Amino acid sequence: MRDYPKIVVPPPGPNARAIVERDEAWAAHAYIKEYPLVIAGGRGPAVEDVDGNRFLDFMAGIAVCSTGYNHPAVVKAVQDAAGRFLHICGSDFYFESMAALCERLGRIAPGPSRKRVFLTNSGTEATEGAIKLARYATRRTAIIAFRGAFHGRSTGAVSLTSSKARQHAGFGPLLPDVHHVPYAYRYRCQFCADRDECTRGCIGAIEELFSRHLDPRDVAAIFVEPIQGEGGYVVPPKGWLCDLRALCDQHGILLVADEVQCGVGRTGKMWACEHEGVEPDILLTAKGLGSGMPIGAIVARESIDTWESGAHGSTFGGNPVCCAAALATLDLVEGGLMENAARMGERLLAGLRRLEEKHGCIGEVRGTGLMVGLEFVKDRRTREPAPELLKNLVLTAFQRGLLLLGAGKSTLRLAPPLVVDEGDVDTALAMVDGILGELD
């Protein structure tokens, strides 16, 4: 019997407040802290806070807890691995779970080319390694990324990131020779938002860049999120990623697919680029790969993996306990959770489109699988963003037992654990509907 959501003490309760005060007294000011959730434990798609409140989670720790909280298969894999040994450096020595995970990721990566895999601690580290590999393999320096992109927060990765100015402010000079171009954001496209069909104007913008400013022979790679995450859960038009692949092939540029947020079954396929049949030269994964354990990977075509021994490394990347969690996660994703994401995603999108007909503040519903965005506007005609409405929705939902997060300027991101069922989807839809009825 479902025992969530259930609010027994208005959050944050007394136990939560004590921990919040302690955290705020000592933790770095850089932390965001979206709302005062103080988690004590979790099971499946639900978490409980330190005051006994139970929440239905539709953000999964930013698309990280792919198999839900404390999935017994993942927990057992972690416990068994920890019981054998906690760590040895995979850059210098061998162990079975690292070899197994590299093989597994190489075999399930998109496209027919043979792959090579480098394991990291995070998506940011994967981005940093991919920048180095792309430059090393091509002997070119320039990188192209997209407006609205998020690729991480370390110096190289944040140079590619373009989702919020505060992520750059005060940290310059950043990585040189990085160029940003428009993403295929149809709802707000400067080229074709007012047209029935996509004009591929953003592909044309790259070609214009090549003709006026940047010689394509100097470009090492184009980094792209097949579905943009922090930029607003933006799904590009069908065929756009294929056109980007063709443009890269034309100029000998590497295509790097950042699937840190959209990969590992979240979209109903293992990788989001598979919806378009596109094989990237380099694929990046992290977040949901370890069900919450810190692990990521750079998966490159073998012909690109030209760097020499010692050219790159990581002390903790591919930690044996994290490898065990990733292998268990992939078993579960391939064993049914990927298909569940496709089914539940259809149910969620259908329900949100019904809400779109009911609430004028919803400008667009978009998504694939369990990666769904709900963009709020002040007026559908002008499409002016409604960030305050989004903020109030997220906070009110938290107070009532539903965990949500925003993305972009005024988009609600819905990225629950892949274990959600019909009841979970319907509960979340009913709660969003009720709150919007009060706020709109």
NUFI-677659 format. One record per atom (N, C-alpha, C, O): y, z, x negated. Coordinates in steps of 0.2 Angstrom, whole numbers, plus 5000, padded with zeros to 4 digits. Layout:
YZX/...
//
This chain:
499450004996/500050005000/500650004996/500750044991/501149954997/501749954993/502150014994/502350035000/502350044988/502750104989/503450094985/503750144983/503750034986/504350014983/504649964987/504249924991/505349954988/505849994985/505850064989/505750064995/506050114985/506050184988/506650224985/506550234979/507150234988/507650274985/507650344988/507750354994/507550394983/507450464985/508150504983/508250554987/508450484978/509050514976/509550454975/509350404971/510150454977/510650394976/510650384968/510850434965/510550324966/510550314959/511350304956/511650274960/511450334950/511050374946/510950444948/511550474949/510350474948/510250544950/510450584944/510650564939/510350654945/510550694940/510150684933/510450694928/509550674933/509150654927/509450594924/509550594917/509550544928/509850484925/510550494922/510650464916/510950534925/511650544923/511650574916/512050564912/511150624915/511150664909/510950614903/511250614898/510450564904/510250524899/510850464898/510950454892/511150444903/511750404902/512250434898/512550394893/512450494899/512950524895/512750534888/513150524884/512150544887/511950554880/511950484876/512150484871/511750434880/511750364877/512450344875/512650324870/512950354880/513550334879/513950374874/514450354871/513650434872/513950474867/513750454860/514150464855/513250414859/512950404853/512850324852/512850304846/512650284857/512450214856/513050174854/513650194856/512950124851/513550074849/513850044855/513550034860/514550034854/514950014859/514749944861/514949914867/514349904857/514249834859/513749824865/513749774868/513349874866/512949874872/513249864879/513849884880/512949824883/513349804889/513149854895/513649874898/512549874896/512349914901/512549894908/513149914910/512249844911/512449814917/512549864923/512949864927/512049914924/512149974929/511650024927/511250014922/511750084929/511450144926/510750154929/510550204932/510350104927/509550114928/509250154922/509350124916/508950204923/508650244918/507850244919/507650284923/507450194916/506750184918/506350244915/506450264910/505850264919/505350314917/504650274916/504250304912/504550224920/503850194920/503850134925/504350124928/503350104925/503250044929/502550024930/502150034927/502449984936/501849954937/501949884941/502249884946/501649834939/501749774942/502449744942/502749744937/502749734948/503449704948/503849764950/504449754952/503649824949/504049884951/504149934946/503749944941/504749964945/504850014941/505150084944/505350074950/505050134941/505250204943/505750234938/505650224932/506250264941/506750294936/506650364936/506150394938/507050404932/506850474930/506950514935/506850574935/507250494941/507350534947/506850524952/506950544958/506350474951/505850464956/506050404961/505650394965/506650374960/506750314963/506350254961/506150244955/506050214966/505650154964/506050094966/506350084972/506050044961/506449984962/505949924962/505449924958/506049874966/505749804965/506149764960/506749754961/505849744955/506249714949/506149634950/505649604950/506749604951/506849534951/507249504945/507549454946/507249544940/507549514934/507049524928/507249494922/506549564928/506049574923/506349584916/506049554911/506849624915/507149634909/507349574905/507249564899/507649534909/507949464908/507349414906/507249394900/506949414911/506349364910/505849384905/505549334902/505849444903/505349464898/504649494900/504149474897/504649534905/504049564908/503649514912/503649524918/503449464909/503149414913/502549434917/502349404922/502149474914/501549494917/501649564921/501149594923/502249584922/502449644926/502449704921/502349694915/502449764924/502549824919/501849854919/501449864924/501649864912/500949894911/500349864914/499949894916/500349794913/499749764915/499149784911/499149794905/498649804914/498049844911/497749794905/497549824900/497749734906/497449694901/497949694894/497649694889/498549684895/499049684890/499049754887/499049764880/499049814891/499049874888/498449894884/498449914878/497849864886/497249874882/497249834876/497049864870/497549774876/497549734870/498049774865/497849774859/498549804867/499049834862/498749894860/498749914854/498349934864/498049994862/497549984857/497450014852/497049934858/496549914853/496849894847/496549914841/497349854847/497649824840/497949884837/497849894831/498349934840/498649984837/498150034834/498250064829/497550034837/497050084835/496650054828/496350094824/496749994827/496449964821/496949964815/496849994810/497549934816/498149944811/498749924814/498749874818/499349954812/499949944815/500249884812/500649844816/500249874806/500549814803/500349804796/500049844792/500349734794/500349704788/500749644788/500749614793/501049624783/501549574783/501149504783/500849484779/501249474789/500949404790/501249354785/500849294785/501849364782/502049314778/501649314771/501649264767/501349364770/501049374763/500249384764/499849364759/499949404770/499249414770/499049384777/499349364781/498349394778/498049364784/497749414788/497549464786/497749404795/497349444799/497249394805/497549344807/496649414809/496449364814/496849354820/496949294822/497249404822/497649394828/498249344827/498449304831/498449344821/499049304819/498749224819/499049184822/498149214816/497849154815/497749124822/497849064824/497449174827/497249154834/497849134838/497849084842/498449174837/499049154841/499349094838/499549054843/499349084832/499649014829/499248954832/499548904834/498548964832/498148914835/498248904842/498348844844/498348954846/498448954853/499048914855/499048874859/499548934852/500248904853/500248834851/500548794854/499948814845/499948744843/499548704848/499748644849/499048734851/498548694855/498948684862/498848634865/499248734865/499548724871/500248704871/500548694877/500548684865/501248654865/501248594868/500748554868/501848564871/501848504874/501748444869/502048444864/501448394872/501448334868/500748324864/500448384863/500548264862/499948254858/499948274850/499448274847/500548284848/500648284840/500348354838/500348404842/500048354832/499848414829/500348464828/500948434825/500348524829/500848574828/500748624822/500148634820/501348654820/501248714815/501748764818/502248754821/501548824817/501848884821/502048934816/501748954811/502748954817/502949014813/503149064818/503549054823/502849124817/503049184821/503649224819/503749234813/503949244824/504649284823/504549344828/504149364831/505149384827/505149444831/505549434838/505549474842/505949374838/506349374844/506549294845/506349254840/506849284850/507149214851/507749194846/507749144844/508149244845/508649234840/508349214833/508649174830/507849254831/507549234825/507249164825/507249134820/506949144831/506649084831/507249024831/507148974827/507749044834/508348994833/508548984826/508648934823/508649044822/508849044815/508349004811/508648964807/507749014812/507248974808/507248904810/507148864805/507348884816/507348814818/507948784815/507948724813/508548814815/509148784811/508948764804/509148714802/508648814801/508448804794/507948744793/508048704789/507448744797/506948694797/507248624798/507048574795/507648624804/507948554805/508348524800/508248464798/508748574796/509148544791/508648524785/508848484781/508148574784/507748554778/507348494779/507248454774/507048484785/506648424786/507048354786/506748304784/507648364788/508048294789/508548284783/508748234782/508748344780/509248334774/509848314777/510348284774/510048334784/510648324787/510948394789/510548444789/511548404791/511848464792/512048484799/512048534801/512348434802/512648444809/512148464814/511548434814/512348504819/511948524824/512348514831/512948534831/512048494836/512348484842/512048534847/511448534848/512448564851/512248614856/512648604862/513148554862/512548634868/512848624874/513248684877/513148734875/513848664880/514248714883/513848754888/513448724892/513948814888/513548864893/512848884890/512548924892/512748854884/512048874880/512048944878/512548974876/511448974878/511349044874/510749034870/510249014872/510849044863/510349034858/510249094854/509749094850/510649154856/510549214852/511249234849/511749204850/511149294846/511849324844/511849334836/512449364834/511449314832/511549324825/511949264823/512149214827/512249264817/512749214815/512649144816/513049104820/512049114814/511849044816/511749034823/511948984826/511349084826/511149074833/511849074838/511849034842/512249124836/512849124840/513349074839/513749054844/513249034834/513648974833/513448924837/513848884839/512848924839/512548874844/512748894851/512848854856/512748964852/512848994859/513548974861/514048974857/513648964868/514248944871/514348964878/514548934882/514049024879/514049054886/514649094888/514949104893/514949134883/515449184884/515849184877/515549194872/516549184878/516949184872/516949254868/516949254862/516749304872/516749374868/516149374864/516149414859/515649334864/515049324860/515249294853/514949304848/515849264853/516149234847/516749274844/516849274838/517049304848/517749334846/517649384840/517249434841/518049374835/518049424830/517549414824/517549454819/517049364825/516549354821/516549294816/516149284812/517149264817/517149194813/517349214805/517549264803/517249164801/517049094803/516249094804/515949124800/516049054809/515349044811/515048984807/515448954803/514448974809/514148914805/514548854806/514648834812/514648814801/515048754801/514648694804/513948704804/514948644806/514648584808/514148584814/513648554815/514448634819/514048634825/514548604830/515148624830/514248564835/514648534840/514448544847/513848534848/514848554851/514648574858/514848514863/515348484862/514348494867/514448444872/514348464879/513948524880/514548434884/514348454891/513648454893/513248414891/513348504896/512748514899/512648474906/513248464909/512048454908/512048414914/512048464920/511448484923/512548494921/512748544927/513048504933/513648504934/512548484937/512748434942/513248464947/513748434949/513148524948/513648564953/514348564951/514848564955/514448564944/515148574941/515248524936/515648534931/514848464936/514948414931/515648374931/515848354937/515948374926/516548334925/516548264926/517048224927/515848234926/515748164927/515548144934/515748094936/515148184937/514848164943/514748214948/514248204953/515048274948/514948324953/515148304960/514848324965/515548254960/515748224967/515348164969/515548124974/514848144965/514448084967/513748104969/513548154968/513448054973/512748064975/512248064970/511748104970/512348024965/511848024959/512148044952/512748034951/511748064948/511948084941/512148014938/511747974938/512748014934/512947954930/512747964923/512847914919/512448014921/512248024914/512848034910/512848014904/513448054913/514048054909/514048104903/514348094898/513548154903/513548204898/513148174892/513248184886/512648124893/512348084888/512848044885/512948034879/513248004889/513847964887/514348004882/514647974877/514448074884/514848114880/514648114872/515048124868/513948124872/513648124865/513748064861/513948054856/513648004865/513747944862/514447934860/514647904855/514947954864/515647954862/515847994856/516247974852/515448054856/515548094850/515348054844/515648054838/514748014844/514547984839/515047924837/515047904831/515347894841/515747834840/516447854837/516747814834/516647914839/517347934837/517447994832/517947994828/516948034831/516948094827/516448114823/516548134817/515848104825/515248124821/514748064820/514448044825/514648054814/514047994812/513448024814/513248084811/513047994818/512348024820/511848024814/511448064815/512047994809/511647994803/511748064799/511348084795/512248104802/512348174799/512048224803/512048284801/511748204809/511548254814/510848274813/510348234813/510648334811/509948364810/509648364817/509048344818/509948404822/509548414828/510048424834/510648444833/509748414840/510048434846/509648494849/509048484850/510048554850/509648614853/509848614860/510448604862/509348614864/509448614872/508948664875/508348664873/509148694880/508748734885/508548684891/509048664894/507948674891/507748624897/507948644904/508148604908/508048714905/508348744910/508848794907/508548844904/509448784908/509948834905/509948904908/509948904914/509848954904/509849024906/510449054907/510749054913/510749084902/511349124903/511949084906/512449114909/511949014905/512448974908/512448974915/512948944918/511948994918/511948994926/511248974929/511348954935/510748974925/510148954928/510148874931/510048864937/510448834926/510548764928/509948724927/509748714921/509748684932/509248634931/509548564931/509848544935/509448534925/509748464925/509348414929/508848424931/509748354931/509448304935/508748274932/508748274926/508348254936/507748224934/507848164929/508248124931/507548164924/507648104919/508148124913/508148084908/508548174914/509048184909/508748204903/508948184897/508248244903/507948274896/507548214893/507548204887/507348164897/507048104894/507548064891/507448034885/508148054894/508648024891/508848054884/509048014879/508948114884/509048154878/508548144872/508748134867/507948144874/507448124870/507448054867/507448044861/507648004871/507747944869/508347934864/508347894859/508847974865/509447964861/509347994854/509547964849/508948054854/508748074848/508248034844/508348024838/507847994847/507347954844/507747894841/507647864836/508247874845/508647814842/509047824836/509147784832/509247894835/509647904829/509247954824/509547974819/508547964825/508248004820/508448074820/508348104815/508648094826/508848164827/508248204830/507948184834/508148274827/507648314830/507848344837/508448364837/507448344841/507548374848/507248444848/506648454847/507648504848/507448564848/507448594855/508048604858/506948614858/506848644865/506848714865/506348744863/507448744867/507448824867/507148844874/507448844879/506548864873/506148884879/506048964879/505548984882/506548994876/506449074875/506449104882/506049144884/506849074887/506949104894/506549064899/506249094903/506449004898/506148964903/505448944902/505048914906/505148964896/504448954894/503949004896/504149054900/503348994894/502749044896/502649044903/502549104906/502548994907/502348994914/502949004919/502749004925/503549024917/504049044922/504148994927/504349004932/504148924925/504348874929/503748844933/503848794936/503148874932/502548844936/502148804931/501648784933/502448784925/502048754920/502148794914/502648834913/501748784909/501848824903/502548824900/502848874898/502748754899/503348744896/503848704901/503548654904/504448714901/504848684906/504948614905/505048574909/504948594898/504948524896/504448484899/504448414899/503848514901/503248474903/503448444910/503048394912/503848474914/504048444920/504348374919/504248334924/504648354913/504848294912/504448254907/504548194906/503848284905/503448244901/503748234894/503548184890/504148284892/504548274885/504148314880/504048374881/504048284874/503848324868/504348334864/504648284861/504648394863/505148414858/504848404851/504248414850/505348404846/505048404839/504948474837/504548494833/505348524840/505248594839/505348634845/505848614849/504948674847/504948714853/505048794851/504648814846/505448824854/505648894853/505348934859/505548914865/505048994857/504849034863/504849104861/504849124855/504949154865/504949224864/504949254871/504549244875/505449304872/505449344879/504849354882/504449404880/504549314887/503949324891/503349314887/502849334890/503349294881/502749284877/502349344876/501749344875/502649404875/502349464873/502349514879/502149574878/502549494885/502549544890/502949604889/502849654892/503449604884/503849654883/503849674875/504249714873/503349654872/503249664865/503649614861/503749554863/503949634856/504449594852/504149534848/503849554843/504049474851/503749424847/504049354850/504249344855/504149304845/504349244846/504049194842/503649214838/504149124843/503849074838/504249014838/504648994843/504248984832/504448914831/503848874831/503348874827/503748824836/503248774836/503448704834/503848674838/503248684829/503548614826/502948564825/502448584824/503148504827/502748454825/502548454817/502948464813/501948444816/501748454809/502148404804/502248424798/502348344806/502748304802/503448334801/503748314796/503648384805/504248414804/504248474799/504648494796/503648504799/503448564795/503448554788/502948554785/504048534785/504048504778/504248564773/504248554767/504448614776/504748664771/504148694767/503548704769/504348714760/503848734756/503648814756/504048844760/503148834754/502948904754/503448944751/503748934745/503648994755/504249044752/504949024755/505349054754/504948964758/505648934760/505848984766/506448984767/505449014770/505649054775/505049104776/504549104773/505249164779/504749224779/505049274784/505649264787/504649324786/504849374790/504349434789/503749424789/504649494788/504249554787/503849574793/503249584792/504149574799/503849594805/503649544809/503249554814/503849474808/503649424813/502949414813/502549404808/502649414819/501949404820/501549474819/500949474816/501849524820/501549594820/500949594823/500849564829/500349624821/499749624824/499649644831/499349624835/500049704832/500049734839/500449684844/500249674850/500949654842/501349604846/500949534847/500949514852/500549514842/500049464842/499549474848/499449434852/499249534848/498749554853/499049544860/498749524865/499749574861/500049574867/500149494869/500049484875/500349454865/500449384866/499849344868/499849314873/499249364865/498649324867/498449354874/498149314877/498549414875/498349444882/498749414887/498549394893/499449404885/499849374890/499749304892/499749284897/499549264887/499349194888/498749184892/498649144896/498249234891/497649234895/497849234902/497549204906/498249284904/498449294911/498849244913/498749224919/499349214909/499749154912/499349094913/499449064919/498849084909/498449024910/497949034915/497648994918/497749104916/497249124921/497449134928/497049154932/498049114930/498249114937/499049134938/499349114943/499349164933/500049184934/500549124934/501049124938/500349074930/500749014930/500748974937/501248954940/500148974940/500048944947/500448984952/500748964957/500349054951/500749094956/501449094955/501849094960/501749074949/502449064948/502649004952/503249004955/502248954952/502448894956/502448904963/502848884967/501948944966/501848954973/502449004975/502748984980/502549054972/503049104974/503749074973/504149094977/503849034968/504448994967/504648954973/505248954975/504148914976/504248874982/504448924988/504948904991/504148974988/504249024994/504949054993/505349054998/505149074987/505849094986/506349044987/506849064990/506248984984/506748934985/506848914993/507448904995/506348914996/506348895003/506748955007/507148945011/506649015005/506949075008/507749075007/508149085011/507849055000/508549054998/508948995002/509549005003/508648945003/508948885006/509148905014/509548875016/508648945016/508848975023/509449015023/509849015027/509549055018/510149095017/510749055016/511249075018/510649005012/511248955011/511448925017/512148925018/511048915022/511348895029/511648945032/512148935037/511549005031/511749065035/512449095032/512849115035/512449095025/513049125021/513449075018/513249035013/514049065020/514549015017/514749035010/514948985007/514549095007/514749105000/514249074995/514349084989/513749054998/513249024993/513348944992/513348904997/513548934986/513748864985/513148814983/513148764985/512648844980/512048804978/511448844976/511548904974/510948824978/510248854977/509948804972/509848744974/509648834966/509348784962/508848824958/508848884957/508248794956/507748824952/507148784951/507048734955/506648814947/506048784946/505548844945/505648884941/505048854949/504548904949/504948974950/505348974955/504849024946/505149084946/505749094942/505849144938/506149034941/506749034937/507249004942/507348944942/507649044946/507949024952/508749054951/508849114950/509149004953/509849024953/510249024959/510048974963/510649064961/511049064968/511749074966/511949124964/512149014966/512849014964/513249034970/513249004975/513749084969/514149104974/514849074973/515149064967/515149054978/515849024978/516349064983/516049084988/516949054982/517449084987/517549034993/517649054998/517448974991/517548914996/517048854994/517148834988/516648834998/516248774997/516548714995/516348674991/517148704998/517548644997/517848644990/517748594986/518148694988/518448704981/517948724975/518048704970/517348754978/516848774973/517148824968/516848834963/517648864970/517948914966/517448974965/517148994970/517248994959/516749044958/516949114961/517549124962/516449154963/516549214966/516249274962/515749294964/516449284956/516149334952/516149404955/515649444953/516649424958/516649494961/516149504966/515849554967/516049444970/515449454975/514849464972/514449504974/514749424967/514049434963/514049504960/513449534961/514549524957/514549594954/514349644960/513949694959/514649644966/514549684971/513849684974/513549734976/513649624974/512949614976/512449644972/511949684974/512549634965/512049664960/512049744960/511549774960/512649774961/512749844961/512449874967/512149924967/512549844973/512349864979/511549864980/511249904982/511349804977/510549794977/510249854973/509749884975/510549864967/510249924963/510249984967/509750024967/510850004970/510850064974/510350074980/510150124982/510050014982/509550004987/508849994985/508449994989/508749984978/508149974976/507849914974/507249894973/508349864973/508149794970/508549784964/509149794964/508249764959/508549754952/508649674951/508249634952/509349664950/509549594950/510049594944/510249644941/510149524941/510649514936/510949454937/510749404941/511549444935/511949384936/511849334929/511549354924/512149274930/512149234924/512749184926/512949174931/512949154920/513549104921/514149144924/514249204923/514549104927/515149134930/515049174937/515349234938/514649144941/514549184947/513849164950/513749144956/513349164946/512649144948/512249204948/512149244943/511849214953/511349264953/510649234950/510449184953/510449264945/509749244942/509249284945/509249344946/508749244947/508149274950/507549254946/507249204946/507249304942/506749294937/506249354937/506249384932/505949364943/505449424943/504849414939/504749354936/504449464938/503849454934/503349404938/503449394944/502949374934/502549314937/502049344942/501649304945/501949414942/501449444947/501649454954/501249484958/502349434955/502549454962/502149414967/501849364966/502049444973/501749414979/502149394985/502749404984/501949374990/502349354996/502749414999/503349405000/502449474999/502849525001/503449544997/503949564999/503349534990/503849554986/504449504987/505049524987/504249434987/504749384988/505149394995/505749394995/504749415000/505049415007/505549485007/506049485010/505349535003/505749595003/506349584999/506949605002/506349544994/506949534990/507449484994/508049494994/507149434998/507549395002/507849435007/508449425009/507549475011/507849515016/508349565013/508849575017/508249585008/508749635005/509449595003/509949615004/509349535000/509949494998/510249475004/510849475004/509949455009/510149435016/510649485019/511149475021/510349545019/510649605022/511349625018/511849635021/511249625012/511849645008/512449585008/512949605009/512249525008/512749475009/513049475016/513649465017/512649495021/512949505028/513549555028/513949545032/513449605023/513949655023/514549635019/515149655020/514449595013/514949585008/515349515010/515849515008/514949465013/515249405014/515849405019/516149355020/
//
